[in-house]
Amino acid sequence: MTFAQEKDLQNEIANNQNLQRDICSVLDMDFYQIKHFNAIIKTIIFKYLIGLQQ
């Protein structure tokens, strides 16, 4: 994955609340309890998705 693709993915996740909910569901995280920690969530999700590609 190129840097540009990674940045596009980060932006898509950051701007798409439905996608965030879906990912939280897959990770067994409660979106409503942790939505106040949005930056942390994005980091966790991004690292998870990168891990899937390796």
FILUMVO-869578 format. One record per atom (N, C-alpha, C, CB): x negated, y, z negated; residue in three letters; atom name; residue number from 1. Coordinates in Angstrom, 2 decimals, padded with zeros to 5 digits. Glycine has a CB too. Layout:
N
R        px        py        pz   rest   atom    nr
R         X         Y         Z    ALA     CA   NUM
...
END
This chain:
54
R        px        py        pz   rest   atom    nr
R   -000.85   -001.17    000.00    MET      N     1
R    000.00    000.00    000.00    MET     CA     1
R   -000.90    001.24    000.00    MET      C     1
R    000.97   -000.01   -001.22    MET     CB     1
R   -000.66    002.14    000.93    THR      N     2
R   -001.48    003.35    001.01    THR     CA     2
R   -001.04    004.35   -000.05    THR      C     2
R   -001.38    003.98    002.40    THR     CB     2
R   -001.89    005.34   -000.28    PHE      N     3
R   -001.55    006.37   -001.26    PHE     CA     3
R   -000.25    007.07   -000.89    PHE      C     3
R   -002.70    007.39   -001.38    PHE     CB     3
R   -000.08    007.37    000.39    ALA      N     4
R    001.15    008.05    000.84    ALA     CA     4
R    002.38    007.20    000.58    ALA      C     4
R    001.05    008.39    002.33    ALA     CB     4
R    002.27    005.88    000.81    GLN      N     5
R    003.40    004.99    000.54    GLN     CA     5
R    003.70    004.92   -000.95    GLN      C     5
R    003.12    003.59    001.09    GLN     CB     5
R    002.64    004.87   -001.77    GLU      N     6
R    002.84    004.85   -003.22    GLU     CA     6
R    003.54    006.12   -003.68    GLU      C     6
R    001.49    004.70   -003.94    GLU     CB     6
R    003.12    007.27   -003.16    LYS      N     7
R    003.72    008.55   -003.54    LYS     CA     7
R    005.18    008.60   -003.09    LYS      C     7
R    002.93    009.73   -002.93    LYS     CB     7
R    005.47    008.11   -001.88    ASP      N     8
R    006.86    008.07   -001.40    ASP     CA     8
R    007.72    007.19   -002.30    ASP      C     8
R    006.91    007.56    000.04    ASP     CB     8
R    007.17    006.06   -002.72    LEU      N     9
R    007.90    005.16   -003.61    LEU     CA     9
R    008.16    005.83   -004.96    LEU      C     9
R    007.13    003.85   -003.81    LEU     CB     9
R    007.15    006.48   -005.50    GLN      N    10
R    007.32    007.19   -006.77    GLN     CA    10
R    008.41    008.24   -006.65    GLN      C    10
R    006.00    007.85   -007.21    GLN     CB    10
R    008.40    009.00   -005.55    ASN      N    11
R    009.40    010.04   -005.34    ASN     CA    11
R    010.80    009.45   -005.19    ASN      C    11
R    009.05    010.88   -004.11    ASN     CB    11
R    010.90    008.35   -004.47    GLU      N    12
R    012.21    007.70   -004.29    GLU     CA    12
R    012.77    007.24   -005.64    GLU      C    12
R    012.09    006.49   -003.33    GLU     CB    12
R    011.94    006.64   -006.45    ILE      N    13
R    012.37    006.20   -007.79    ILE     CA    13
R    012.75    007.40   -008.65    ILE      C    13
R    011.26    005.37   -008.48    ILE     CB    13
R    011.94    008.44   -008.62    ALA      N    14
R    012.18    009.62   -009.44    ALA     CA    14
R    013.49    010.31   -009.07    ALA      C    14
R    011.03    010.60   -009.31    ALA     CB    14
R    013.87    010.25   -007.80    ASN      N    15
R    015.04    010.99   -007.33    ASN     CA    15
R    016.29    010.14   -007.15    ASN      C    15
R    014.72    011.65   -006.03    ASN     CB    15
R    016.22    008.88   -007.47    ASN      N    16
R    017.35    007.99   -007.23    ASN     CA    16
R    017.75    007.30   -008.54    ASN      C    16
R    017.01    006.94   -006.13    ASN     CB    16
R    018.74    007.86   -009.21    GLN      N    17
R    019.16    007.32   -010.50    GLN     CA    17
R    019.74    005.92   -010.38    GLN      C    17
R    020.17    008.24   -011.15    GLN     CB    17
R    020.42    005.62   -009.30    ASN      N    18
R    020.95    004.27   -009.10    ASN     CA    18
R    019.83    003.26   -008.99    ASN      C    18
R    021.84    004.21   -007.85    ASN     CB    18
R    018.77    003.62   -008.28    LEU      N    19
R    017.61    002.74   -008.18    LEU     CA    19
R    016.97    002.54   -009.54    LEU      C    19
R    016.59    003.32   -007.18    LEU     CB    19
R    016.87    003.61   -010.34    GLN      N    20
R    016.32    003.50   -011.69    GLN     CA    20
R    017.15    002.53   -012.53    GLN      C    20
R    016.25    004.88   -012.36    GLN     CB    20
R    018.47    002.63   -012.42    ARG      N    21
R    019.35    001.73   -013.18    ARG     CA    21
R    019.15    000.28   -012.75    ARG      C    21
R    020.83    002.13   -012.99    ARG     CB    21
R    019.06    000.06   -011.44    ASP      N    22
R    018.86   -001.29   -010.93    ASP     CA    22
R    017.55   -001.88   -011.44    ASP      C    22
R    018.88   -001.29   -009.40    ASP     CB    22
R    016.50   -001.08   -011.39    ILE      N    23
R    015.20   -001.56   -011.85    ILE     CA    23
R    015.21   -001.83   -013.34    ILE      C    23
R    014.09   -000.55   -011.50    ILE     CB    23
R    015.84   -000.95   -014.11    CYS      N    24
R    015.95   -001.17   -015.55    CYS     CA    24
R    016.71   -002.47   -015.83    CYS      C    24
R    016.66    000.01   -016.23    CYS     CB    24
R    017.72   -002.73   -015.03    SER      N    25
R    018.49   -003.96   -015.19    SER     CA    25
R    017.61   -005.18   -014.95    SER      C    25
R    019.68   -003.98   -014.24    SER     CB    25
R    016.81   -005.14   -013.90    VAL      N    26
R    015.92   -006.25   -013.59    VAL     CA    26
R    014.89   -006.44   -014.71    VAL      C    26
R    015.21   -006.02   -012.26    VAL     CB    26
R    014.41   -005.33   -015.26    LEU      N    27
R    013.40   -005.39   -016.32    LEU     CA    27
R    014.03   -005.61   -017.70    LEU      C    27
R    012.58   -004.11   -016.34    LEU     CB    27
R    015.36   -005.76   -017.74    ASP      N    28
R    016.10   -005.96   -018.99    ASP     CA    28
R    015.87   -004.80   -019.96    ASP      C    28
R    015.68   -007.28   -019.64    ASP     CB    28
R    015.95   -003.57   -019.43    MET      N    29
R    015.82   -002.36   -020.22    MET     CA    29
R    017.15   -001.63   -020.18    MET      C    29
R    014.65   -001.46   -019.69    MET     CB    29
R    017.52   -000.98   -021.25    ASP      N    30
R    018.78   -000.23   -021.29    ASP     CA    30
R    018.53    001.19   -020.77    ASP      C    30
R    019.36   -000.19   -022.74    ASP     CB    30
R    019.03    001.47   -019.58    PHE      N    31
R    018.82    002.76   -018.93    PHE     CA    31
R    019.29    003.91   -019.81    PHE      C    31
R    019.54    002.80   -017.60    PHE     CB    31
R    020.43    003.77   -020.46    TYR      N    32
R    021.00    004.87   -021.23    TYR     CA    32
R    020.20    005.16   -022.50    TYR      C    32
R    022.43    004.57   -021.59    TYR     CB    32
R    019.58    004.16   -023.08    GLN      N    33
R    018.78    004.38   -024.28    GLN     CA    33
R    017.43    004.99   -023.96    GLN      C    33
R    018.60    003.08   -025.02    GLN     CB    33
R    016.90    004.73   -022.79    ILE      N    34
R    015.54    005.18   -022.49    ILE     CA    34
R    015.48    006.27   -021.43    ILE      C    34
R    014.72    004.02   -022.06    ILE     CB    34
R    016.63    006.79   -020.99    LYS      N    35
R    016.59    007.79   -019.92    LYS     CA    35
R    015.88    009.07   -020.34    LYS      C    35
R    018.00    008.12   -019.48    LYS     CB    35
R    015.77    009.32   -021.65    HIS      N    36
R    015.08    010.51   -022.13    HIS     CA    36
R    013.57    010.39   -021.94    HIS      C    36
R    015.41    010.76   -023.60    HIS     CB    36
R    013.09    009.21   -021.69    PHE      N    37
R    011.67    008.97   -021.48    PHE     CA    37
R    011.41    008.71   -020.00    PHE      C    37
R    011.17    007.79   -022.34    PHE     CB    37
R    011.98    009.56   -019.15    ASN      N    38
R    011.97    009.34   -017.71    ASN     CA    38
R    010.56    009.18   -017.15    ASN      C    38
R    012.66    010.48   -017.01    ASN     CB    38
R    009.63    009.98   -017.58    ALA      N    39
R    008.26    009.88   -017.06    ALA     CA    39
R    007.65    008.53   -017.41    ALA      C    39
R    007.37    011.02   -017.61    ALA     CB    39
R    007.91    008.06   -018.61    ILE      N    40
R    007.40    006.76   -019.04    ILE     CA    40
R    008.03    005.65   -018.21    ILE      C    40
R    007.67    006.53   -020.54    ILE     CB    40
R    009.32    005.75   -017.99    ILE      N    41
R    010.04    004.75   -017.20    ILE     CA    41
R    009.46    004.66   -015.80    ILE      C    41
R    011.54    005.08   -017.14    ILE     CB    41
R    009.25    005.82   -015.17    LYS      N    42
R    008.72    005.83   -013.81    LYS     CA    42
R    007.35    005.17   -013.76    LYS      C    42
R    008.64    007.26   -013.28    LYS     CB    42
R    006.53    005.44   -014.76    THR      N    43
R    005.20    004.84   -014.80    THR     CA    43
R    005.29    003.33   -014.95    THR      C    43
R    004.38    005.43   -015.94    THR     CB    43
R    006.14    002.86   -015.85    ILE      N    44
R    006.30    001.42   -016.06    ILE     CA    44
R    006.81    000.75   -014.78    ILE      C    44
R    007.28    001.14   -017.23    ILE     CB    44
R    007.82    001.34   -014.18    ILE      N    45
R    008.40    000.77   -012.97    ILE     CA    45
R    007.38    000.75   -011.84    ILE      C    45
R    009.64    001.57   -012.55    ILE     CB    45
R    006.64    001.84   -011.69    PHE      N    46
R    005.65    001.90   -010.62    PHE     CA    46
R    004.59    000.82   -010.80    PHE      C    46
R    005.01    003.30   -010.58    PHE     CB    46
R    004.08    000.68   -012.02    LYS      N    47
R    003.06   -000.33   -012.28    LYS     CA    47
R    003.63   -001.74   -012.06    LYS      C    47
R    002.52   -000.18   -013.71    LYS     CB    47
R    004.89   -001.94   -012.41    TYR      N    48
R    005.53   -003.23   -012.20    TYR     CA    48
R    005.63   -003.56   -010.71    TYR      C    48
R    006.92   -003.23   -012.82    TYR     CB    48
R    006.07   -002.56   -009.91    LEU      N    49
R    006.21   -002.79   -008.48    LEU     CA    49
R    004.87   -003.01   -007.81    LEU      C    49
R    006.92   -001.61   -007.84    LEU     CB    49
R    003.84   -002.30   -008.23    ILE      N    50
R    002.51   -002.51   -007.68    ILE     CA    50
R    002.05   -003.91   -008.03    ILE      C    50
R    001.52   -001.46   -008.21    ILE     CB    50
R    002.33   -004.37   -009.25    GLY      N    51
R    001.96   -005.72   -009.67    GLY     CA    51
R    002.62   -006.80   -008.83    GLY      C    51
R    002.31   -005.92   -011.12    GLY     CB    51
R    003.83   -006.54   -008.36    LEU      N    52
R    004.54   -007.50   -007.52    LEU     CA    52
R    003.85   -007.69   -006.18    LEU      C    52
R    005.96   -007.05   -007.30    LEU     CB    52
R    003.18   -006.66   -005.71    GLN      N    53
R    002.55   -006.73   -004.39    GLN     CA    53
R    001.19   -007.42   -004.43    GLN      C    53
R    002.39   -005.34   -003.83    GLN     CB    53
R    000.63   -007.61   -005.61    GLN      N    54
R   -000.70   -008.21   -005.69    GLN     CA    54
R   -000.63   -009.71   -005.76    GLN      C    54
R   -001.45   -007.68   -006.90    GLN     CB    54
END
